Amino acid sequence: MSNNYHINTRCLQSGYNPANGEPRVLPIYQSTTFVYDSADTMGKLFDLEVAGDFYTRLSNPTSGAVERKIAELEGGVGALLTSAGQAASLISVLNICRSGGHVVSSASIYGGTYNLFHKTMREMGIDFTFVDPQASEEEIGAAFRDNTRLVFAETLANPTMVVLDIEKFARVAHKNDVPLIIDNTFPTPVNCRPFEFGADIVIHSTTKYMDGHATAVGGVIVDSGKFDWNNGKYPELTEPDDSYHGIVYTKQFGPAAYIVKARTHLMRDIGAVISPNNAFLLNLGLETLFLRMERHCSNAQAVAEYLEAHPQVEWINYPGLKSNAGYELAQKYMPNGTCGVISFGVKGGREPSMKFMEALKLAKIVIHVADARTCVLHPASTTHRQLNDQQLADAGISPDLLRLSIGIEHIDDIIADLDQAFATVK
């Protein structure tokens, strides 16, 4: 697709280009396997000498079209869909960090990702140092070790809404010859394209805004193709892979070395593949992503201003407010809007906040965020309940914090629901 098209157009048109007489809408290729006319052709596919779909665990025409679309939206050289956002986080790190390695990560990240890093991946032999995303370059740099292999952070932290200074983290990462991996789930490429600010790899939980309708769990990894892996730190990419007869990814696949290895090595062995049906549903969500993000952001801005002025609100964190500490960074990285997620606390602490949440009627309590319907959650007792009090504090999550995900309903109905809920805690 032409690079001159706006991102709105790419959401609809990228990835799939039907030929004469073919379906206008991307089909679901609901098949585990694909037919070839000879063992020789199959052998070349297995040896990565030619490209093609031969087993859906590695690639599928439906998934492939959606991967091409997301790569275009983010401005990358390639993408890999996964079964969930957690799988994208796992594979993005494991692809370049084996047992004995070390990762510098922002402390303000999704609770599931924190637990993946702090618990599961530590048990796999990979160590993590968590740093304040608002720390200075010197403080972040002090967390590096000789075996540090990457830096990980979120564009907008879930659920604290801390805005990352992407260029600062990219400078520190690159000064230490490692890539920066950014979770861009909340802003989506409609509102922020981290590659333009120095990030090297982007991941998403596509379950959120990209799908947008709470119908399909998924994740994605996108490779910018810009990081130079030939610095001696990444033998996974620069030395022969015995499982593929000694191919060297950087030599054979050039700028796409990272994403090809993620698919042909880790997806092959771990199998965290998205189903063709979920890829199809994700594509439907992507087609309206730019429209929905506009409404999510305009509704959230109105709600944030309402909450900021409300006498029963103790505090509020939304980067679209001029009073917010992250406002200037948000204007720099996301000038057209951030997302629809707001964090705030009701005066009186945890109990009034919980009472308010349970009194909401339009907004439902769900373990989800960032879809078309307004929803609410108390992270300290749900998504981040594995964290102790100190870890919660380090992640910026107070006991009274409510995560309100504003949907695309009429703004008057959303605010009316908030009004009646506040009335129950007076």
C-alpha positions, -999 to 999 in steps of 0.1 A, spaced: 0 0 0 12 35 -7 31 53 21 10 84 12 -22 69 27 -33 82 61 -35 57 89 -73 58 87 -71 44 52 -45 18 62 -68 5 90 -92 -5 63 -71 -13 33 -37 -26 44 -27 -63 46 -52 -78 22 -54 -69 -15 -80 -92 -33 -73 -100 -69 -99 -102 -97 -128 -124 -85 -115 -129 -50 -135 -121 -18 -137 -84 -9 -135 -92 28 -105 -111 42 -116 -148 44 -111 -171 73 -86 -198 63 -98 -223 89 -72 -250 80 -43 -264 100 -23 -274 70 -18 -265 33 -11 -287 2 21 -288 -18 30 -308 -48 63 -323 -37 85 -332 -8 112 -309 -22 90 -279 -19 80 -289 16 117 -293 25 125 -258 12 97 -244 34 110 -262 64 145 -249 58 133 -213 54 146 -212 18 112 -201 4 82 -185 20 47 -200 22 20 -212 45 23 -249 54 11 -252 90 -10 -227 109 12 -228 140 38 -210 119 17 -190 95 -18 -188 80 -32 -166 52 -57 -149 75 -33 -142 102 -6 -131 77 -29 -105 62 -36 -90 97 1 -91 106 9 -72 74 -17 -46 83 -5 -41 119 31 -39 107 21 -11 83 1 7 110 32 7 133 57 13 105 76 -19 110 92 -45 87 71 -74 100 47 -86 127 38 -119 145 4 -125 160 2 -145 192 -25 -162 212 -26 -134 238 -9 -102 249 10 -122 276 24 -145 249 36 -114 230 54 -101 261 70 -135 267 81 -142 232 94 -106 226 118 -110 256 127 -147 251 136 -140 215 168 -122 225 172 -130 262 180 -165 274 187 -179 309 214 -159 326 202 -127 309 189 -95 325 162 -70 316 156 -34 327 119 -28 329 97 1 339 80 -7 373 47 9 360 34 -20 339 4 -42 337 1 -65 367 1 -96 346 33 -85 328 49 -77 361 41 -112 375 53 -128 342 87 -110 347 90 -111 384 79 -147 390 77 -169 359 106 -156 338 128 -153 369 122 -190 375 134 -195 339 167 -179 348 162 -143 335 166 -115 360 147 -82 360 154 -48 375 124 -25 378 129 12 375 107 42 380 96 53 345 101 89 357 136 83 368 165 102 353 187 88 325 215 83 350 192 64 374 179 42 346 215 36 334 226 25 368 202 -5 365 222 -20 336 245 -49 339 269 -66 315 242 -92 307 214 -67 301 197 -76 268 168 -52 265 146 -25 281 109 -29 285 82 -3 291 46 8 284 37 39 264 9 45 288 11 25 320 -18 2 329 -35 12 351 -16 42 365 -16 61 331 20 72 336 32 86 302 66 72 292 93 95 278 100 72 249 130 91 236 147 91 271 143 53 275 155 48 239 186 69 245 195 49 276 189 16 259 209 25 228 237 39 248 240 4 263 236 -13 229 203 -29 237 169 -25 221 138 -8 236 106 -29 236 74 -8 240 39 -21 249 18 3 229 -16 -13 238 -34 18 252 -26 45 226 -25 21 196 -7 32 165 -36 56 158 -24 78 186 13 69 190 39 53 168 69 45 191 92 36 163 93 73 153 107 81 188 134 55 189 117 23 201 129 -9 183 101 -35 190 65 -28 198 40 -52 213 2 -51 219 -25 -69 236 -47 -69 206 -75 -80 230 -79 -44 239 -85 -15 215 -74 -32 184 -101 -58 187 -123 -33 205 -153 -55 211 -141 -80 238 -145 -109 214 -110 -122 206 -80 -126 228 -47 -120 210 -13 -103 210 12 -90 184 49 -83 182 61 -57 156 97 -54 145 110 -19 134 139 -35 115 161 -7 127 182 -22 155 217 -34 147 220 -68 162 256 -73 152 271 -59 184 282 -92 200 253 -94 224 228 -114 204 243 -148 192 207 -160 188 205 -138 157 241 -136 146 254 -171 150 242 -203 132 209 -219 143 215 -257 144 177 -263 143 177 -248 108 209 -263 94 230 -234 106 212 -204 91 222 -170 105 191 -149 109 208 -115 104 225 -127 72 195 -145 56 167 -121 67 185 -88 72 163 -61 90 136 -87 96 159 -111 115 143 -106 149 107 -111 138 116 -141 116 134 -158 145 104 -151 168 82 -170 143 104 -198 131 120 -206 165 98 -195 194 63 -198 178 75 -232 164 85 -244 198 60 -227 222 30 -228 199 12 -197 213 -5 -191 180 -37 -171 173 -65 -189 157 -76 -179 121 -110 -170 135 -96 -147 161 -73 -131 135 -104 -125 114 -123 -109 143 -92 -87 151 -92 -75 115 -128 -64 118 -118 -44 149 -89 -28 132 -111 -15 104 -129 8 128 -99 15 152 -94 51 141 -131 59 145 -134 43 179 -102 59 193 -115 93 184 -147 86 204 -129 69 233 -106 99 237 -133 126 234 -155 108 259 -126 102 283 -116 138 281 -151 149 291 -153 124 319 -118 133 332 -129 170 333 -161 160 351 -141 139 377 -115 166 382 -142 190 392 -162 166 414 -161 172 451 -160 135 459 -129 127 439 -97 126 459 -74 125 429 -74 117 391 -48 107 366 -56 113 330 -29 127 306 -54 148 287 -58 171 317 -35 201 317 -31 196 355 -16 161 349 21 155 354 22 137 321 4 163 301 34 178 283 48 143 274 13 133 262 12 163 239 46 154 225 40 117 219 2 116 215 -10 150 204 -43 136 190 -53 119 222 -41 92 245 -68 66 252 -101 61 270 -86 48 304 -88 70 335 -75 62 370 -89 80 400 -98 76 437 -129 84 456 -125 105 488 -124 83 519 -101 56 505 -106 20 495 -141 14 508 -159 44 493 -141 37 460 -153 1 460 -188 12 469 -188 37 440 -177 10 416 -203 -15 427 -230 12 423 -223 18 386 -250 4 363 -239 13 327 -202 6 335 -197 -30 343 -171 -46 366 -150 -68 343 -115 -81 341 -110 -62 309 -102 -28 296 -103 -8 264 -133 -20 245 -164 -3 231 -183 -6 264 -176 14 295 -161 -8 323 -145 -4 356 -121 -24 379 -103 -22 412 -68 -33 402 -53 -38 437 -78 -66 444 -79 -81 409 -53 -77 381 -25 -67 405 -35 -88 435 -3 -108 433 17 -77 442 25 -70 478 20 -35 493 55 -23 484 52 -36 448 18 -19 445 34 13 457 63 9 433 38 4 405 19 36 415 -12 17 425 -29 30 456 -56 10 475 -83 34 463 -74 33 426 -102 27 402 -95 20 365 -123 34 345 -123 25 308 -146 49 289 -165 34 260 -181 49 230 -216 53 244 -232 87 245 -213 109 269 -244 121 287 -253 85 296 -218 78 309 -218 109 331 -254 102 344 -242 68 355 -213 83 374 -236 108 390 -259 82 404 -230 61 417 -215 91 435 -249 97 451 -247 63 468 -214 71 487 -224 105 501 
